[in-house]
Amino acid sequence: MGKLPMGELEASVMEILWDHEDPLTPGQVHELLSAQRPLTYNTVMTILVRLWRKGRLERRPAGRAFAYWPCLSREEHAAARMEEALAAAADRPGALSHFVDVLTPADQARLRRALEEH
């Protein structure tokens, strides 16, 4: 079974972790996230543990807590989501064609270069 999609809070936590180079503790994530919306520390801790159990985060001991960081970069995550969407399409060539149709000319050129490199 594939990974479940992220909810809004999970996505917000991931954005914070992607924006920081070093692993963050729940307290640090709570402080950063609380600037955007009022949340309890326990809610943030629950989200971090949930993301870790889903395999989206890694963690290591940091004092009495854990420090968390993403398993995939933001770009790797986006690519995985595109692959999941493509895998779910009944008409894979049709889905690819529609995807290319909505790309800007600059993104089409980037895609062309990426395909030539591979």
Buried (B, 14 or more C-beta within 10 A) or exposed (E): EEEEEBEEBBEBBBEBBBEEEEBBBBBBBBBBBEEEEEBEEEBBBEBBBBBBEEEBBEBEEBEEBBBBBBEBEEEEBEEEEEEEEEEEEEEEEEBEEEBEEEEEEEEEEEEEEEEEEE
